[in-house]
Amino acid sequence: MIPPLSEALAERGYETLTAVQEAVSDPELVSEDLLVSAQTGSGKTVGFGLAIAPGLLGEAHEFGPAATPMALIIAPTRELAMQVMQELRWLYAKTGAQITACVGGMDMRQERRALERGTHIVVGTPGRLSDHIRRGALDLGDIRAVVLDEADEMLDLGFREDLEFILGEAPDDRRTLLFSATVSPMIAKLAAEVQRDAKRINLVTKAEQHSDISYQAIRVAHDDGDNAIFNLLRYNEGESAIVFANTRAAVNNLAARLGNRGIPVVTLSGELSQAERSQALQAMRDGRARVCVATDVAARGIDLPGLTLVIHADLPTNTESLLHRSGRTGRAGRKGTSALIVGPRAVKKAERLLKWAKIDAEWTLPPSAQEIMERDEHNLMEDPAWAEEVAEETAALAARLLERHGAEAVAAGFLRLRQARHAPPEDLLPPDTSPAKAPRDFGPAQWYSLSVGRATRAEPRWLLPMILRATDLDKAVIGAIRIREDETFLEVAEGSAPQFDTALGEGGELSDGVIARKLDTAPDLGPSGPRKGPRPGGDRFADRGDRRDGPRPGGDRGGYKGKREDRGDFQRGPKPAWKSRDESPHIDDPEVKAPYKPRKEAGPRKDSGAPKPAGRVWKDRDSSEGKPAYKKPGGFKKEGGFSKDGDSRKPGGFKKEGGFKKDGPRSESGGKEGFKKPGFKKDGPRKDGKSFGDGKPAARRGGPTKDGSYQGAGFQRPDGKKPFGKPGGKPAGKPGGKPGAGKPRMTADGPPRRKPRS
């Protein structure tokens, strides 16, 4: 080991190195990449400080002038980065190393100036280091070693892209040391990408997670967790502790409640600035604060000297969080306790959590008020101050106090002053007490009967506000409200009963016709839950015929409970086909639905002779109301035929009057469908060698007539003389084929069908 580092360890009180420190500082691994997993609090920071020293110093005992950094330490959080910097500063103090921190929340300009002046080692968080590299303030060209501390936490926080970018800027021949509490598949993949044949060092044993930490699972009643935490802190008077909660709101709430009880407390969460976090940690180190309430932001890397108690106010979400939280105590050979506050609904979760972490915890109860008082008395009797030599000034003052007040009065006054410094302990409920079973001491009360009940839809949500408005009482003096079928019983504190009687007056009316009557004795409330069993008046289904067993009148099947074979109207096989509605046996029964009607057999069609699919056919239009579209014998819908008014479309896509308006050219026709401009023949040869024409207007196109109107294409003769047929009449020939030939036809028993082509 390099002599300056050995001297620093000796001054710090290190007699022997921990297992992880000895493993990573092995001379045979001085140039190898390392993948290290060790339990929290095992001295990893000093370990990788010793591991990278030979590569940075070589044979020298001191660093030369500071320039670009030689080593880079990456940590997931600001607190861990600042702590790593402090540890390395005392370790490298005798080597003249310049160590610079680059973390979020600090002044970036000061960090840039420090980097410009030169440094040997840079410690930072991934986000801030990436910013400095992109801005050109941090040059990694001379980096010899990179350390990733708490790599699993950095991946959990989403720093993978930043890590890949930072390591991509460092030289390929660097040495990379990766430290992680657990080696998950993600960590193994990262190690394979950024390391070269890394040596695996595993110092985490499955049989025992941490021998210096004792675990306790403390069972508490519902909503009694804060009181249990306070009693636990009062019982361990004089010891520093850290309390973990899952949310910032829970941290602030718990810190306020502990502060109101006289406990010096600080908070640590993500909403605080870096300066506020540093002040909170310094207050814990100085002894100005005894308890730190924090989120998981303080679960990794935070080293608070003398921390002996870790309390989990909220259960951690996984085993890793449990181990890292608990690792804030029991560090460097010191003993510590990790206590989990377990409510009635969290027992199974706590058992699974401890089982997966392979931890044997002691299931116990929080300290009671009596135990705390006995502990206070013991601490008072065994206080070392009694054995100290009394100073002359103190002895003179004590003599005057005894002479003036007497020994008994002085002792009693001393006890009162001591007790005033501590809040009294809380009385706790048994852990299995549910909120509904919690004792409620309302005190003496007067009962009243109100003239409303369940039959008149009485509810506490409007009864209570009405009572408070009418009597001007406080909500706290109103006790139970028990609603019965025709009346409601009301409990009022005995001290407020005269005010309640005064508000009633002579008539006893509260408000809105509600009459209150004073009772001489408490009513027999009986069960207050919902009524079970038969309703008043018997079964509500007793008179309904559709709830009886057996066949029903008329053969109605709704709600039948017996076998189908036992029904009078049940028949096996196909239903009978009646030729007409009059032949149905149920024609006179209005309760029976319209009977089954047969389908007409398929037969030849009149127009083509093709077989017609089976379907419903109605003899006239009136019988097709509400049915699928009525069809004429010709096979097309009526909507596709001709109408005298010319509004409907003719088969083949033509409108009456040729599809255009009579009033002239397109510009005046409003762009109606069917209008076509006069066409022209093309010049030039055709495929058959003939000429297209001379560019004159095409005879087949529509054009102006003698009266100035336009005719549509297809209605003018090839020689341009007269149109086919009379204006407004039927078009000659078959311009669109047979009516309905190309249109889908709707049948009564299926989707539209097309006429088969011949």
Buried (B, 14 or more C-beta within 10 A) or exposed (E): EBEBBEEBBEEEEBEEBBBBBBBBBEEEBEEBBBBBBBBBBBBBBBBBBBBBBBBBBEEEEEBEEBEBBBBBBBBBBBBBBBBBBBBBBBBBBBBBBBBBBBBBBBEBEEBBEBBEEEBBBBBBBBEBBBBBBEEEBBBBEEBBBBBBBBBBBBBBBEBBEBBEBBBEBBEEEBBBBBBBBEBBEBBEEBBEEBBEEBBEBEBBEEEEBBEBBBBBBBBBBBEBBBBBBBBBBBBBEEBBBBBBBBEBEBBBBBBEBBBEBEBEBBBBBEEBEBEBBBBBBEBBBEEEBBBBBBBBBBBBBBBBEEBBBBBBBBBBEEBBBBBBBBBBBBBBEBEBBBBBBBBBEBBEEBBEBBEEBEBEBEBEBBBBBEBBBEBBEEEEEEEEEEEEEEEEEEEEEEEEBBEEEEEEEBEEEEEEEEEEEBBEBBEBBEBEBEEEEEEEEBEEBBBBBBBBBBEBEBEBEEBBEBBBEBBEBEEEBBBBBBBBEEBBBBBBBEEBBEBBBEBBEEEBBBEEEBBBEBEEEEBEEEEEEEEEEEEEEEEEEEEEEEEBEEBBEEBBEEEBEEEEEEBEEEEEEEEEEBEEEEEBEBEEEEEBEEBEEEEEEEEEBEBBEEEBEBBBBBEEEEEBEEEBEBBEEBBBBEEBBEEEEEEBBBBBEBBBBBBBBEEEBBEEBEEEEBBBEBBBBEEEEEEEEEEEBEEEBBBBBBBEBEEEBBBBBBBBEEEBEEBBEEEEEEBEEEBBEBBBBBBEBBBBEEEEEEBEEE
